Amino acid sequence: MKFIPATLHGFLDYAVAATLVAGPVLLGFQGPALMLAAAGGIGLFLYSLITDYSTSVQKILPFWLHLVIDFVAALVLIAAPYLFGFTGIEKLFYLVIGISVAAVVIVTNTDTRQAEAPA
């Protein structure tokens, strides 16, 4: 069941990007735990700006490819604690964000032309 419209997915992208950049700073992460999240957040922000959906500034990257990148990034986030030895809040942060991103990708409707119901 694909119930998240592309527009909502776009807004979620920017929220996750901000969380990936600000969350680790606010939680006191250092080293790889801080750098990986910041790089992921900046990357997500940049490719969201050029995705072919309503919340971007340029329609360059096809939405389906954006979702593939999102899903690969989610897998990296999920694997990171095990690859880098993150524990505690760092491990929880990466697992929660990674699983959440994967879930959102799975339930996102890829039709960017659909008429969305007014709020």
N, C-alpha and C positions, 0 to 999 in steps of 0.2 A: 504494500500500500504506500503510494507516493503522495503524501499530504502536505509537504512543505513546498510552497511556491518559490520560484526562482527569486522573486523580490525579497521575500523573507530570508532566504538563504544568503542573499547579498548583505543584508543588515547583520545577520549572524556572523558572516565572515569578518566584518569590521570589528564586531564585538570580541570575537576570538583573537583577532590580531592584537587588539589593545590589551586583552588579558595575557597573551603570551609575552608581550613586552613589559607591561606594568606589574603583573602578578609576581614574577620572580624577584623583581626589585623590592616590592613591598614585603615579600616573605623572606628577604635576606639571602636569596640564593647567591652563590659565587661560582666562579670557574665555569666548567662545561654546562652545569645546570642552568646558569644564567645566560650564557652565550648561545646555547642551542635554542632556547625558548625565544630569545630576542631575535635571532636570525630567522626563525620560523615565523614569528609575528610580522617582522618587516617584509619577508617574502610573501606571506599571505596578503598583506595590505597592498603590495605592489601588483601582484597578479590579479587581485580583485579589482583594482583600478582599470585593468585592461580586459576584463572578461565581458563577453557578450550577454550582459543582463542589465536590468534597469538601474542598478546602483553603481555602475561604473562610469568613468569619464571617457573611455574609448572602448569600442566594441571590436577588439582584436582577437582575443583568445576565445575559442568556442567553449560554450558552457560545459559540454560533455568532457572536454579536456581539463577544464578547471576542476571538475568533480574527480577526475582521475588523480590529479595532483593533490587534491584534498585528501583522498583516500590513502595515497602513498604517504603523505605527511602524517596522517593519523597512525599508520603502521609504524613509522619512525618514532613518533611520540610514545607509542605503547612499548616499543622495543628499547627505547633510550635508558630507562632505569636499569635494565638488565645488561645493556652494553657498556654503560658508564658507571654502574655500581651506585646509582642514586638510592637513597633510603629515606625513610620518614616522609616528611611533607613534600620533599622533592619527588619522590616516587609516586605518591598519591596525586600530586599536581599533574604529572605527565600522564599517568594512567587515566585520570578523569577526563582531561582534555582530549587525549587520543581516542578513547572510547566514545566520547560525546561527538567528536568530529566524524568518526566512522559511522555512527548511528544517523547523524544528520544527512550525510551523503546518501546513505541507503534509502532514506525516506524522502529525498528531495525529488520533486517533479521536474524533469528536464525540459519541459516545454516552456521556453521563455516568451512565447507569443500568447500564452493563455490569458484570457481576461480574468483578472482577479476581482473577487467580490469586494465591494466598497466596505469600509470599516463601519 
